[in-house]
Amino acid sequence: MLASAVRVPDHGRRVPFRFIAIAGDARQALGEAVAERGRSLDPQAGAAAWEKDRGRFGHAPLVVTVVARLDPADDRIPAQERLLSAGCACFALLQAAQGMGFGATWLTGWPAYDPEVQALLGLGPDERIAGFIHIGTPALEAPERERPDPSALLTRWTPPA
């Protein structure tokens, strides 16, 4: 799956992403830490919010965190292109897992953007979480959701007269 995830557009061959595997007891430990962080951010949140955060990483046996590496000193390739490459790695990993018969979903949520959660996961100051890819055995078939009409999204450019 990771071999598929690294076959993404990468202008300048910067490899602007890395992976963190969270499995076994580490999932529960991370959930506990996230719940405590959530409680410190919003002490008025109810028990349901705390329980949601505690279980956030426990729904699948493996969570792969895709980390975007956005070092500002590496300005030869725009940061947006490097971030998009990390997003492509998320999608490629998701597709590879699903193609191998696993259930997989790409999630973020508030913990992906929280500096303390990022530090807990060992991110550097120029790194960001692009996604948490939850991988396991599908419990049920995911329902199809309504998608936009692609033709409604397409315009054709023509040169000015």
Backbone as CSV, one residue per row, in Angstrom:
resi,resn,N_x,N_y,N_z,CA_x,CA_y,CA_z,C_x,C_y,C_z
1,MET,0.828,-1.199,0.000,0.000,0.000,0.000,0.866,1.255,0.000
2,LEU,1.919,1.257,0.811,2.790,2.432,0.835,3.525,2.609,-0.481
3,ALA,3.851,1.499,-1.133,4.504,1.599,-2.441,3.596,2.314,-3.432
4,SER,2.297,2.075,-3.336,1.342,2.803,-4.188,1.243,4.257,-3.758
5,ALA,1.267,4.490,-2.455,1.084,5.849,-1.929,2.213,6.793,-2.327
6,VAL,3.395,6.250,-2.572,4.513,7.139,-2.928,4.619,7.392,-4.429
7,ARG,3.745,6.758,-5.220,3.752,6.953,-6.675,2.808,8.107,-7.037
8,VAL,3.109,9.262,-6.521,2.253,10.429,-6.728,3.066,11.548,-7.377
9,PRO,2.381,12.532,-7.936,3.125,13.679,-8.477,4.015,14.293,-7.392
10,ASP,5.235,14.590,-7.753,6.207,15.121,-6.795,7.189,16.012,-7.547
11,HIS,6.754,17.225,-7.830,7.570,18.194,-8.559,8.881,18.413,-7.808
12,GLY,9.968,18.229,-8.497,11.280,18.445,-7.894,11.780,17.266,-7.085
13,ARG,11.034,16.180,-7.055,11.414,14.988,-6.291,11.748,15.326,-4.849
14,ARG,10.895,16.095,-4.220,11.110,16.541,-2.850,10.637,15.529,-1.800
15,VAL,9.779,14.591,-2.205,9.129,13.663,-1.273,8.588,14.472,-0.088
16,PRO,7.605,15.339,-0.373,7.119,16.263,0.654,6.072,15.648,1.579
17,PHE,6.287,14.396,1.946,5.361,13.725,2.852,6.113,12.589,3.537
18,ARG,5.525,12.144,4.639,6.011,10.959,5.338,4.809,10.311,6.016
19,PHE,5.025,9.134,6.587,3.925,8.364,7.157,4.214,8.018,8.615
20,ILE,3.170,7.995,9.422,3.254,7.536,10.810,2.183,6.464,10.977
21,ALA,2.593,5.241,11.328,1.646,4.154,11.561,1.226,4.170,13.036
22,ILE,-0.077,4.107,13.258,-0.620,4.054,14.609,-1.447,2.773,14.681
23,ALA,-0.994,1.823,15.491,-1.656,0.521,15.547,-1.643,0.004,16.984
24,GLY,-2.406,-1.047,17.221,-2.426,-1.683,18.536,-2.821,-0.720,19.641
25,ASP,-2.140,-0.844,20.773,-2.451,-0.013,21.934,-2.181,1.476,21.701
26,ALA,-1.353,1.783,20.718,-1.052,3.189,20.419,-2.310,3.944,19.997
27,ARG,-3.257,3.249,19.364,-4.507,3.908,18.939,-5.289,4.403,20.147
28,GLN,-5.401,3.561,21.167,-6.117,3.948,22.383,-5.380,5.060,23.127
29,ALA,-4.056,4.950,23.196,-3.265,5.982,23.873,-3.437,7.332,23.186
30,LEU,-3.431,7.331,21.865,-3.622,8.582,21.135,-5.035,9.118,21.368
31,GLY,-6.018,8.232,21.352,-7.392,8.657,21.628,-7.535,9.290,23.002
32,GLU,-6.899,8.703,24.000,-6.943,9.269,25.363,-6.299,10.652,25.383
33,ALA,-5.136,10.773,24.721,-4.447,12.068,24.697,-5.275,13.120,23.967
34,VAL,-5.899,12.728,22.862,-6.741,13.663,22.108,-7.951,14.071,22.937
35,ALA,-8.545,13.125,23.654,-9.698,13.455,24.502,-9.303,14.448,25.592
36,GLU,-8.150,14.240,26.209,-7.681,15.177,27.245,-7.415,16.552,26.647
37,ARG,-6.825,16.572,25.466,-6.568,17.859,24.793,-7.889,18.541,24.463
38,GLY,-8.851,17.784,23.967,-10.166,18.348,23.661,-10.835,18.918,24.895
39,ARG,-10.706,18.203,25.993,-11.296,18.682,27.252,-10.632,19.981,27.706
40,SER,-9.300,20.089,27.514,-8.613,21.318,27.917,-9.002,22.496,27.017
41,LEU,-9.290,22.207,25.756,-9.693,23.271,24.832,-11.129,23.720,25.069
42,ASP,-11.990,22.770,25.462,-13.403,23.085,25.670,-13.918,22.337,26.894
43,PRO,-13.641,22.888,28.086,-14.054,22.206,29.323,-15.576,22.033,29.439
44,GLN,-16.334,22.801,28.671,-17.796,22.718,28.724,-18.363,21.616,27.825
45,ALA,-17.516,21.023,27.004,-17.994,19.955,26.118,-18.498,18.796,26.965
46,GLY,-19.502,18.154,26.495,-20.104,17.063,27.245,-19.364,15.749,27.106
47,ALA,-19.873,14.752,27.800,-19.271,13.426,27.798,-19.277,12.814,26.404
48,ALA,-20.278,13.111,25.599,-20.355,12.544,24.249,-19.160,12.998,23.404
49,ALA,-18.794,14.264,23.532,-17.641,14.781,22.770,-16.356,14.119,23.254
50,TRP,-16.229,13.943,24.556,-15.038,13.310,25.114,-14.939,11.859,24.648
51,GLU,-16.049,11.137,24.668,-16.058,9.744,24.215,-15.756,9.635,22.718
52,LYS,-16.268,10.567,21.946,-15.965,10.564,20.509,-14.465,10.699,20.287
53,ASP,-13.843,11.629,21.008,-12.405,11.827,20.861,-11.615,10.620,21.360
54,ARG,-12.053,10.013,22.455,-11.369,8.822,22.982,-11.370,7.692,21.959
55,GLY,-12.462,7.535,21.240,-12.580,6.449,20.281,-12.180,6.791,18.871
56,ARG,-11.713,8.005,18.669,-11.430,8.520,17.326,-10.482,7.633,16.515
57,PHE,-9.532,6.977,17.168,-8.536,6.180,16.442,-8.720,4.675,16.662
58,GLY,-9.860,4.290,17.224,-10.084,2.897,17.545,-10.992,2.145,16.596
59,HIS,-11.432,2.756,15.526,-12.390,2.119,14.623,-11.741,1.172,13.624
60,ALA,-10.441,1.285,13.436,-9.727,0.431,12.492,-8.433,-0.022,13.162
61,PRO,-7.919,-1.188,12.806,-6.696,-1.669,13.444,-5.433,-0.891,13.069
62,LEU,-5.507,-0.131,11.997,-4.353,0.653,11.572,-4.805,2.033,11.125
63,VAL,-4.113,3.035,11.621,-4.313,4.407,11.157,-2.952,4.896,10.669
64,VAL,-2.899,5.261,9.405,-1.661,5.816,8.848,-1.850,7.321,8.735
65,THR,-1.015,8.035,9.450,-1.039,9.500,9.377,-0.111,9.917,8.244
66,VAL,-0.662,10.685,7.308,0.153,11.210,6.216,0.523,12.642,6.601
67,VAL,1.817,12.882,6.662,2.342,14.172,7.104,2.929,14.916,5.914
68,ALA,2.465,16.134,5.710,3.019,16.999,4.656,4.239,17.718,5.213
69,ARG,5.324,17.686,4.455,6.551,18.379,4.851,6.653,19.655,4.017
70,LEU,6.586,20.812,4.695,6.451,22.102,4.004,7.549,23.077,4.400
71,ASP,8.768,22.636,4.437,9.898,23.472,4.839,9.930,24.750,4.000
72,PRO,9.780,25.916,4.636,9.778,27.165,3.860,11.122,27.454,3.196
73,ALA,12.202,26.849,3.669,13.507,27.059,3.036,13.565,26.376,1.672
74,ASP,12.679,25.422,1.457,12.623,24.715,0.175,11.637,25.453,-0.726
75,ASP,12.000,26.671,-1.089,11.059,27.518,-1.841,11.150,27.330,-3.355
76,ARG,12.002,26.407,-3.816,12.084,26.160,-5.251,10.785,25.564,-5.785
77,ILE,10.132,24.748,-4.967,8.842,24.159,-5.323,7.802,24.801,-4.409
78,PRO,6.760,25.414,-4.948,5.767,26.089,-4.111,5.175,25.154,-3.056
79,ALA,4.937,25.698,-1.863,4.387,24.914,-0.759,3.057,24.271,-1.147
80,GLN,2.264,24.961,-1.941,0.984,24.399,-2.351,1.184,23.106,-3.140
81,GLU,2.181,23.062,-4.002,2.434,21.845,-4.773,2.878,20.711,-3.867
82,ARG,3.661,21.036,-2.852,4.108,20.008,-1.912,2.940,19.506,-1.072
83,LEU,2.047,20.411,-0.668,0.858,20.009,0.089,-0.058,19.137,-0.768
84,LEU,-0.227,19.521,-2.031,-1.052,18.717,-2.925,-0.460,17.326,-3.126
85,SER,0.850,17.225,-3.173,1.499,15.929,-3.304,1.193,15.050,-2.097
86,ALA,1.211,15.627,-0.901,0.856,14.872,0.306,-0.610,14.445,0.256
87,GLY,-1.473,15.322,-0.257,-2.884,14.953,-0.421,-3.045,13.811,-1.407
88,CYS,-2.253,13.838,-2.471,-2.280,12.727,-3.432,-1.817,11.440,-2.759
89,ALA,-0.834,11.526,-1.876,-0.370,10.337,-1.156,-1.502,9.778,-0.291
90,CYS,-2.292,10.657,0.333,-3.457,10.203,1.109,-4.411,9.428,0.210
91,PHE,-4.732,10.007,-0.928,-5.709,9.378,-1.819,-5.161,8.082,-2.414
92,ALA,-3.890,8.073,-2.777,-3.297,6.861,-3.330,-3.280,5.741,-2.286
93,LEU,-2.983,6.077,-1.045,-3.001,5.081,0.025,-4.417,4.562,0.237
94,LEU,-5.379,5.462,0.239,-6.785,5.082,0.383,-7.208,4.134,-0.735
95,GLN,-6.885,4.487,-1.970,-7.251,3.660,-3.114,-6.545,2.303,-3.080
96,ALA,-5.274,2.300,-2.681,-4.529,1.038,-2.608,-5.149,0.118,-1.566
97,ALA,-5.483,0.656,-0.407,-6.101,-0.166,0.645,-7.430,-0.736,0.166
98,GLN,-8.256,0.106,-0.433,-9.553,-0.360,-0.920,-9.376,-1.363,-2.052
99,GLY,-8.410,-1.146,-2.910,-8.147,-2.060,-4.010,-7.670,-3.424,-3.534
100,MET,-7.080,-3.478,-2.345,-6.623,-4.737,-1.775,-7.706,-5.398,-0.921
101,GLY,-8.905,-4.801,-0.930,-10.020,-5.405,-0.212,-10.225,-4.915,1.204
102,PHE,-9.432,-3.972,1.638,-9.611,-3.414,2.977,-10.666,-2.313,2.950
103,GLY,-11.244,-2.059,4.087,-12.043,-0.859,4.248,-11.073,0.260,4.589
104,ALA,-11.278,1.416,4.060,-10.379,2.532,4.346,-11.146,3.838,4.217
105,THR,-10.773,4.775,5.069,-11.375,6.106,4.992,-10.322,7.144,5.356
106,TRP,-10.457,8.319,4.766,-9.530,9.436,4.977,-10.257,10.439,5.848
107,LEU,-9.734,10.676,7.037,-10.338,11.615,7.971,-9.297,12.634,8.435
108,THR,-9.798,13.757,8.919,-8.928,14.720,9.595,-9.564,15.038,10.950
109,GLY,-10.453,16.004,10.996,-11.024,16.421,12.272,-10.089,17.402,12.960
110,TRP,-10.589,17.978,14.051,-9.818,19.024,14.722,-8.423,18.570,15.153
111,PRO,-8.217,17.279,15.548,-6.863,16.908,15.985,-5.800,17.097,14.904
112,ALA,-6.171,17.004,13.645,-5.192,17.169,12.570,-4.614,18.571,12.544
113,TYR,-5.338,19.530,13.073,-4.920,20.930,12.985,-4.428,21.492,14.314
114,ASP,-4.457,20.668,15.346,-4.084,21.141,16.678,-2.572,21.023,16.887
115,PRO,-1.910,22.123,17.269,-0.449,22.094,17.434,0.024,21.087,18.490
116,GLU,-0.735,20.906,19.566,-0.307,19.959,20.600,-0.430,18.515,20.127
117,VAL,-1.458,18.212,19.361,-1.591,16.865,18.802,-0.484,16.641,17.774
118,GLN,-0.198,17.655,16.975,0.890,17.536,16.004,2.214,17.263,16.720
119,ALA,2.466,17.970,17.810,3.706,17.770,18.571,3.741,16.374,19.192
120,LEU,2.613,15.913,19.706,2.530,14.583,20.287,2.903,13.506,19.264
121,LEU,2.514,13.725,18.024,2.832,12.779,16.950,4.245,12.971,16.388
122,GLY,4.975,13.954,16.911,6.357,14.156,16.495,6.536,14.999,15.255
123,LEU,5.531,15.797,14.911,5.668,16.658,13.746,6.601,17.815,14.052
124,GLY,7.370,18.203,13.046,8.233,19.361,13.168,7.448,20.635,12.900
125,PRO,8.066,21.786,13.100,7.356,23.056,12.932,6.879,23.310,11.507
126,ASP,7.488,22.663,10.523,7.105,22.867,9.124,6.351,21.672,8.550
127,GLU,5.741,20.888,9.442,4.970,19.737,8.996,3.509,19.908,9.392
128,ARG,2.633,19.340,8.587,1.187,19.391,8.833,0.596,18.024,8.547
129,ILE,-0.492,17.701,9.220,-1.185,16.448,8.962,-2.080,16.636,7.750
130,ALA,-1.834,15.837,6.727,-2.685,15.867,5.529,-3.897,14.964,5.714
131,GLY,-3.749,13.912,6.498,-4.887,13.034,6.733,-4.541,11.850,7.604
132,PHE,-5.571,11.334,8.250,-5.487,10.073,8.982,-6.205,9.044,8.116
133,ILE,-5.487,8.053,7.617,-6.087,7.026,6.779,-6.338,5.801,7.669
134,HIS,-7.611,5.529,7.930,-8.026,4.414,8.778,-8.205,3.193,7.883
135,ILE,-7.512,2.095,8.217,-7.498,0.910,7.361,-7.849,-0.328,8.184
136,GLY,-8.796,-1.106,7.680,-9.182,-2.338,8.365,-10.133,-3.156,7.514
137,THR,-10.839,-4.055,8.168,-11.832,-4.879,7.491,-13.142,-4.114,7.449
138,PRO,-13.754,-3.996,6.280,-15.004,-3.240,6.218,-16.106,-3.931,7.038
139,ALA,-16.781,-3.156,7.867,-17.883,-3.685,8.678,-19.167,-3.744,7.855
140,LEU,-19.268,-2.874,6.882,-20.431,-2.845,6.000,-20.040,-2.121,4.731
141,GLU,-20.863,-2.285,3.721,-20.606,-1.593,2.459,-20.955,-0.113,2.631
142,ALA,-20.012,0.735,2.270,-20.250,2.177,2.395,-21.338,2.596,1.419
143,PRO,-22.326,3.331,1.893,-23.379,3.773,0.980,-22.839,4.816,0.004
144,GLU,-23.330,4.730,-1.196,-22.937,5.723,-2.201,-23.636,7.030,-1.864
145,ARG,-22.904,8.109,-2.003,-23.518,9.414,-1.756,-23.718,10.127,-3.081
146,GLU,-24.587,11.105,-3.062,-24.853,11.862,-4.283,-23.591,12.607,-4.694
147,ARG,-23.274,12.536,-5.965,-22.096,13.209,-6.517,-22.543,14.292,-7.487
148,PRO,-21.722,15.321,-7.645,-22.089,16.373,-8.605,-22.027,15.854,-10.033
149,ASP,-22.758,16.502,-10.900,-22.741,16.186,-12.321,-21.438,16.748,-12.904
150,PRO,-20.541,15.893,-13.381,-19.266,16.392,-13.891,-19.418,17.409,-15.015
151,SER,-20.442,17.234,-15.851,-20.598,18.181,-16.962,-20.955,19.576,-16.454
152,ALA,-21.570,19.668,-15.286,-21.905,20.976,-14.719,-20.666,21.680,-14.162
153,LEU,-19.596,20.933,-13.971,-18.375,21.499,-13.414,-17.356,21.880,-14.473
154,LEU,-17.620,21.492,-15.704,-16.664,21.691,-16.787,-17.012,22.922,-17.610
155,THR,-16.013,23.767,-17.794,-16.154,24.862,-18.752,-15.041,24.675,-19.793
156,ARG,-15.209,25.284,-20.908,-14.186,25.208,-21.957,-13.613,26.598,-22.163
157,TRP,-12.309,26.667,-22.099,-11.620,27.918,-22.330,-11.381,28.071,-23.816
158,THR,-11.593,29.256,-24.292,-11.252,29.575,-25.675,-10.440,30.848,-25.663
159,PRO,-9.491,30.959,-26.546,-8.662,32.161,-26.563,-9.504,33.386,-26.923
160,PRO,-9.113,34.536,-26.411,-9.852,35.758,-26.739,-9.799,36.025,-28.246
161,ALA,-10.853,36.606,-28.740,-10.933,36.897,-30.185,-10.001,38.033,-30.569
